[in-house]
Amino acid sequence: MIKNNCTILVTGGAGFIGYHVAKKLLDLGNRVIIVDNFNNYYNPKLKKDRAKRLAIYPNCKIYRTDIRDIEEMRKVFLVNKIDKIIHLAAQAGVRYSLKNPLFYGTNNVQATLNLLDLAKQYRIKNFVLASSSSVYGKLEEFPSQEDFNLKTPTSLYAASKQACELMAHVYNHLYGLKITVLRFFNAYGPWGRPDSALYIFTDKISKGEPIEVYNFGKAEKDFTYVDDIANGVVLAVGKEHDYEIINLGNDRPIHLMRYIELIENELGRKVEKKMMPAIPGDVQKSCADITKARELLGYEPRVGIEEGIKRFVEWYKSYHKIKY
Ligand SMILES: NC(=O)c1ccc[n+]([C@@H]2O[C@H](COP(=O)([O-])OP(=O)(O)OC[C@H]3O[C@@H](n4cnc5c(N)ncnc54)[C@H](O)[C@@H]3O)[C@@H](O)[C@H]2O)c1
């Protein structure tokens, strides 16, 4: 486990996972440098509110900087003696990538290449890279294992994440940069993303509006509580691997209809469900094999889905000042 006296750059630190990771690192006594461009993919107020909670820590510095701008990023490296990098900033969202493919080339591929190159130049000790379960694409063998041969991404988001994994491998192979790639499986929890299923469903159910259920409710996903993901990230940055790819999942996939039922129970309301066909690009099943995470990191997911949804709904109500 990583402890104080380390300066860690967390990109995307005002984002959902980045906020939880940065907070954990700060609570452990590390110095944290956050870089985030606070873009408006979803309401930037949520990002500002997360950042405000981090800014309270004297060991936290926050830069509103775009990683695509390598000269601006170089200034961050020159001013701060960065030991390690956790690279979480990215354009997320499989569905968004259907209509906005070009963002994924610049925000994910180019931005990651900029950061890998700076990491090489500034002799960074350890680089943790956020990837995604979506890289498993059309593979229908479960649980998904890190050494599966990946050839079938179904969205530009997934392809961009796979490209980042490959570029990271090159930086390890040629320059010895220590890299841990973490494939996250459907993170959810307090301070979550407004484009996520949980946030959208909770929002609609609490407003008494119908919800759209894609693939006629047949999806099955391995939802991972954000605190478990953040623990895994902190464990990963505390260990130096040469180049490893590690799944961070919950190991217990849940059917979408059951997921919705749990949200309804928590809110004490039933919702009208509009059953819809699948959206192209969406992966219909995810299930992580987390043997490697257990063995290499000592990772163990602790928060079950019922408890996780309860915690999210509590946060949602308090953040949006909803009383019922
Ligand atoms: N949330 C999930 O379920 C999930 C699943 C798999 C993978 N991931 C990956 O985990 C990482 C974090 O995801 P998240 O859910 O916290 O998303 P998020 O959108 O909440 O956070 C990403 C942050 O990065 C920032 N950002 C984006 N492009 C940037 C740029 N060019 N320069 C600087 N900042 C930039 C955004 O403003 C945002 O605050 C991403 O790499 C995402 O692809 C997330």
Ligand as a Chemical Component Dictionary entry (heavy atoms), coordinates in Angstrom:
data_LIG
# 
_chem_comp.id                   LIG 
_chem_comp.type                 NON-POLYMER 
_chem_comp.pdbx_formal_charge   0 
_chem_comp.three_letter_code    LIG 
# 
loop_
_chem_comp_atom.comp_id 
_chem_comp_atom.atom_id 
_chem_comp_atom.alt_atom_id 
_chem_comp_atom.type_symbol 
_chem_comp_atom.charge 
_chem_comp_atom.model_Cartn_x 
_chem_comp_atom.model_Cartn_y 
_chem_comp_atom.model_Cartn_z 
_chem_comp_atom.pdbx_ordinal 
LIG N1  N1  N 0  -16.708 4.876  -15.072 1  
LIG C1  C1  C 0  -16.582 3.663  -15.620 2  
LIG O1  O1  O 0  -17.454 2.791  -15.465 3  
LIG C2  C2  C 0  -15.358 3.314  -16.431 4  
LIG C3  C3  C 0  -15.273 2.017  -16.969 5  
LIG C4  C4  C 0  -14.158 1.680  -17.710 6  
LIG C5  C5  C 0  -13.141 2.595  -17.909 7  
LIG N2  N2  N 1  -13.244 3.853  -17.402 8  
LIG C6  C6  C 0  -12.147 4.787  -17.640 9  
LIG O2  O2  O 0  -11.772 5.349  -16.389 10 
LIG C7  C7  C 0  -11.341 6.697  -16.565 11 
LIG C8  C8  C 0  -12.127 7.616  -15.660 12 
LIG O3  O3  O 0  -13.508 7.508  -16.001 13 
LIG P1  P1  P 0  -14.633 8.304  -15.235 14 
LIG O4  O4  O 0  -15.823 7.450  -15.192 15 
LIG O5  O5  O -1 -14.097 8.893  -13.981 16 
LIG O6  O6  O 0  -14.919 9.460  -16.307 17 
LIG P2  P2  P 0  -15.106 11.034 -16.106 18 
LIG O7  O7  O 0  -15.572 11.551 -17.427 19 
LIG O8  O8  O 0  -15.946 11.311 -14.909 20 
LIG O9  O9  O 0  -13.639 11.521 -15.815 21 
LIG C9  C9  C 0  -12.697 11.825 -16.814 22 
LIG C10 C10 C 0  -12.134 13.208 -16.504 23 
LIG O10 O10 O 0  -11.110 13.479 -17.465 24 
LIG C11 C11 C 0  -11.215 14.833 -17.867 25 
LIG N3  N3  N 0  -10.635 14.933 -19.215 26 
LIG C12 C12 C 0  -11.095 14.365 -20.361 27 
LIG N4  N4  N 0  -10.316 14.688 -21.391 28 
LIG C13 C13 C 0  -9.288  15.465 -20.888 29 
LIG C14 C14 C 0  -8.166  16.103 -21.450 30 
LIG N5  N5  N 0  -7.908  16.032 -22.753 31 
LIG N6  N6  N 0  -7.351  16.813 -20.632 32 
LIG C15 C15 C 0  -7.604  16.903 -19.310 33 
LIG N7  N7  N 0  -8.678  16.332 -18.724 34 
LIG C16 C16 C 0  -9.499  15.621 -19.504 35 
LIG C17 C17 C 0  -12.695 15.145 -17.828 36 
LIG O11 O11 O 0  -12.976 16.537 -17.640 37 
LIG C18 C18 C 0  -13.158 14.306 -16.623 38 
LIG O12 O12 O 0  -13.201 15.079 -15.424 39 
LIG C19 C19 C 0  -11.482 6.981  -18.053 40 
LIG O13 O13 O 0  -10.251 6.728  -18.662 41 
LIG C20 C20 C 0  -12.520 5.961  -18.514 42 
LIG O14 O14 O 0  -12.393 5.672  -19.880 43 
LIG C21 C21 C 0  -14.339 4.227  -16.665 44 
# 
loop_
_chem_comp_bond.comp_id 
_chem_comp_bond.atom_id_1 
_chem_comp_bond.atom_id_2 
_chem_comp_bond.value_order 
_chem_comp_bond.pdbx_ordinal 
LIG N1  C1  SING 1  
LIG C1  O1  DOUB 2  
LIG C1  C2  SING 3  
LIG C2  C3  SING 4  
LIG C2  C21 DOUB 5  
LIG C3  C4  DOUB 6  
LIG C4  C5  SING 7  
LIG C5  N2  DOUB 8  
LIG N2  C6  SING 9  
LIG N2  C21 SING 10 
LIG C6  O2  SING 11 
LIG C6  C20 SING 12 
LIG O2  C7  SING 13 
LIG C7  C8  SING 14 
LIG C7  C19 SING 15 
LIG C8  O3  SING 16 
LIG O3  P1  SING 17 
LIG P1  O4  DOUB 18 
LIG P1  O5  SING 19 
LIG P1  O6  SING 20 
LIG O6  P2  SING 21 
LIG P2  O7  DOUB 22 
LIG P2  O8  SING 23 
LIG P2  O9  SING 24 
LIG O9  C9  SING 25 
LIG C9  C10 SING 26 
LIG C10 O10 SING 27 
LIG C10 C18 SING 28 
LIG O10 C11 SING 29 
LIG C11 N3  SING 30 
LIG C11 C17 SING 31 
LIG N3  C12 SING 32 
LIG N3  C16 SING 33 
LIG C12 N4  DOUB 34 
LIG N4  C13 SING 35 
LIG C13 C14 SING 36 
LIG C13 C16 DOUB 37 
LIG C14 N5  SING 38 
LIG C14 N6  DOUB 39 
LIG N6  C15 SING 40 
LIG C15 N7  DOUB 41 
LIG N7  C16 SING 42 
LIG C17 O11 SING 43 
LIG C17 C18 SING 44 
LIG C18 O12 SING 45 
LIG C19 O13 SING 46 
LIG C19 C20 SING 47 
LIG C20 O14 SING 48 
# 
